[in-house]
Amino acid sequence: MAVQLMTAAPPAWGVQYMMSLPSEDAARAAATELSGMGHRLTAVRAHDHFRFVPSSFWYGKPSMEPELEGWWQVFSLAVYNGYERMALEPFLRSERIRVAPRLVPMMVFNRGAARGMR
């Protein structure tokens, strides 16, 4: 009788990017660029959008960042699949190097990145 081994898919490591841009057009262009680079779950929304959602705690409240009134946010997720946690660091470094030159001309500033594992 042959034995079949179950092989699990390698874990997925994700890095979420959040950036702010001065206009909706610039935000959509950045999102398109990131999608073209293989980022997943790329999304665009107005800055402080929760202030306009009636079910939100922030509805009708003043902005915590009034200097960004009228700006737009882009979120994206870069994913690396693999078993080696140490291999993630070179991926993150190369991803930052790959993303930065494409977005800097769009007057973007990075709001931070978060890492996680599935």
PLY file of the C-alpha trace (Angstrom):
ply
format ascii 1.0
element vertex 118
property float x
property float y
property float z
element edge 117
property int vertex1
property int vertex2
end_header
0.00 0.00 0.00
1.44 3.38 -1.03
1.57 6.17 1.50
0.53 9.61 0.37
1.97 12.56 2.23
-0.10 15.65 2.66
1.90 18.69 1.74
0.74 21.99 3.05
1.06 25.13 1.01
3.85 27.39 2.22
2.72 30.17 4.56
1.94 33.56 3.09
3.67 36.60 4.59
2.02 39.93 3.88
3.13 43.52 4.03
0.39 46.13 4.00
1.22 49.54 2.58
-0.79 52.65 3.33
0.00 55.90 1.59
-1.63 59.30 1.11
-1.84 61.25 -2.13
-3.16 64.75 -2.87
-5.88 63.77 -5.37
-8.16 60.91 -6.33
-6.51 60.66 -9.76
-3.05 60.34 -8.19
-4.35 57.73 -5.73
-5.93 55.69 -8.52
-2.73 55.91 -10.57
-0.69 54.70 -7.57
-3.14 51.84 -6.96
-2.91 50.82 -10.62
0.88 50.92 -10.42
0.92 48.76 -7.26
-1.55 46.29 -8.79
0.65 46.06 -11.86
3.57 45.23 -9.56
1.64 42.26 -8.16
0.25 43.81 -4.97
-3.04 42.31 -3.84
-6.12 43.86 -2.28
-5.29 47.31 -3.58
-7.90 49.86 -2.47
-8.46 53.62 -2.74
-10.54 55.75 -0.39
-10.94 59.37 0.67
-8.89 60.39 3.70
-11.00 60.42 6.88
-13.79 58.65 5.03
-15.21 57.37 8.33
-16.22 60.95 9.16
-18.90 60.62 6.47
-20.26 57.18 7.43
-23.30 57.55 9.76
-22.63 54.25 11.55
-19.02 55.22 12.36
-17.81 56.52 15.71
-16.00 59.28 13.77
-19.14 60.45 11.93
-19.41 64.25 12.00
-16.32 64.68 14.18
-13.45 66.95 13.18
-10.50 65.42 11.40
-7.51 64.32 13.44
-5.37 65.35 10.46
-6.94 68.50 9.00
-3.87 69.13 6.85
-4.87 66.09 4.78
-8.41 67.27 4.07
-9.18 66.38 0.45
-6.35 63.84 0.20
-6.83 60.19 -0.73
-5.42 56.98 0.72
-4.17 53.87 -1.04
-3.85 50.52 0.67
-2.15 47.50 -0.83
-0.82 44.14 0.24
2.44 42.64 -1.02
2.60 38.88 -0.42
5.57 36.54 -0.14
5.03 32.77 0.06
7.66 30.63 1.72
8.69 28.68 4.78
11.82 30.66 5.63
11.13 33.66 7.82
14.67 34.91 7.17
13.91 35.05 3.44
11.22 37.61 4.19
13.70 40.38 5.07
15.31 40.51 1.60
11.80 40.48 0.09
10.77 43.45 2.26
13.92 45.40 1.40
13.58 44.74 -2.31
9.86 45.60 -2.19
10.57 48.99 -0.59
13.28 49.66 -3.16
10.95 48.59 -5.99
7.94 50.62 -4.80
9.59 53.92 -3.82
10.87 55.21 -7.19
7.51 54.59 -8.84
5.46 56.45 -6.24
7.71 59.35 -5.21
6.97 61.33 -8.42
3.27 61.20 -7.50
3.88 63.25 -4.30
3.03 60.30 -2.11
4.03 59.84 1.46
4.03 56.50 3.15
1.80 56.14 6.18
3.62 53.03 7.35
3.71 49.33 6.69
2.53 46.37 8.71
3.63 42.76 8.50
1.71 39.62 9.14
1.55 35.92 8.49
-1.35 33.81 7.36
0 1
1 2
2 3
3 4
4 5
5 6
6 7
7 8
8 9
9 10
10 11
11 12
12 13
13 14
14 15
15 16
16 17
17 18
18 19
19 20
20 21
21 22
22 23
23 24
24 25
25 26
26 27
27 28
28 29
29 30
30 31
31 32
32 33
33 34
34 35
35 36
36 37
37 38
38 39
39 40
40 41
41 42
42 43
43 44
44 45
45 46
46 47
47 48
48 49
49 50
50 51
51 52
52 53
53 54
54 55
55 56
56 57
57 58
58 59
59 60
60 61
61 62
62 63
63 64
64 65
65 66
66 67
67 68
68 69
69 70
70 71
71 72
72 73
73 74
74 75
75 76
76 77
77 78
78 79
79 80
80 81
81 82
82 83
83 84
84 85
85 86
86 87
87 88
88 89
89 90
90 91
91 92
92 93
93 94
94 95
95 96
96 97
97 98
98 99
99 100
100 101
101 102
102 103
103 104
104 105
105 106
106 107
107 108
108 109
109 110
110 111
111 112
112 113
113 114
114 115
115 116
116 117
